Amino acid sequence: MTEKLILKSFEATGIFPMDREAVLKRFRPKTPRTSEEDDEQEPQSSPLIEADWRKIRRVVDQVVKD
């Protein structure tokens, strides 16, 4: 590898100079999101009730040994 190629690799991954956007921009959608899409992404409350969580916890505790 040449020095130029190594430096380009560091730059492409955001290692040097430090740039987190070099990687993060690859995971962003290519088109701008609409407000409807933003509304869909808001966290929803859990469809499970507290008793369901307790049942799940008991099953997990039975299966997974510390």
C-alpha positions in Angstrom: 0.0 0.0 0.0 1.1 3.5 -0.7 1.1 6.2 1.9 -1.5 8.1 -0.2 -3.9 5.1 -0.2 -3.5 4.6 3.5 -4.2 8.3 4.2 -7.3 8.1 1.9 -8.5 5.1 3.8 -8.3 6.9 7.2 -10.1 9.8 5.7 -12.9 7.7 4.2 -13.6 6.0 7.5 -13.4 9.3 9.5 -10.5 8.1 11.6 -8.2 11.0 10.6 -9.0 13.7 10.4 -11.7 12.8 12.9 -15.1 13.0 11.1 -18.0 10.8 12.3 -20.1 12.0 9.4 -17.9 10.1 7.0 -19.5 6.9 8.2 -22.9 8.1 9.5 -23.9 9.7 6.2 -23.9 6.2 4.6 -26.7 5.1 6.9 -29.0 8.1 6.3 -31.9 7.9 3.8 -31.1 9.3 0.4 -34.3 11.4 0.3 -35.6 13.8 2.9 -38.2 12.4 5.3 -41.7 13.8 5.3 -43.5 14.8 8.5 -45.8 11.7 8.1 -42.7 9.5 8.1 -41.4 11.3 11.2 -44.8 10.7 12.9 -44.6 7.0 12.2 -41.1 6.8 13.8 -42.2 8.1 17.1 -42.1 5.6 19.9 -45.3 3.9 20.7 -46.4 2.6 24.0 -46.0 -1.1 24.6 -48.9 -3.4 23.6 -48.1 -5.6 26.5 -49.6 -5.2 29.9 -47.6 -5.5 33.1 -48.8 -9.0 33.8 -47.4 -10.1 30.3 -44.0 -8.7 31.2 -44.1 -10.6 34.5 -44.9 -13.9 32.6 -42.1 -13.2 30.1 -39.7 -12.5 32.9 -40.6 -15.8 34.7 -40.0 -17.8 31.4 -36.7 -16.1 30.9 -35.6 -16.8 34.5 -36.5 -20.4 34.1 -34.6 -20.8 30.8 -31.5 -18.6 31.5 -29.4 -19.7 34.5 -27.0 -17.2 36.0 
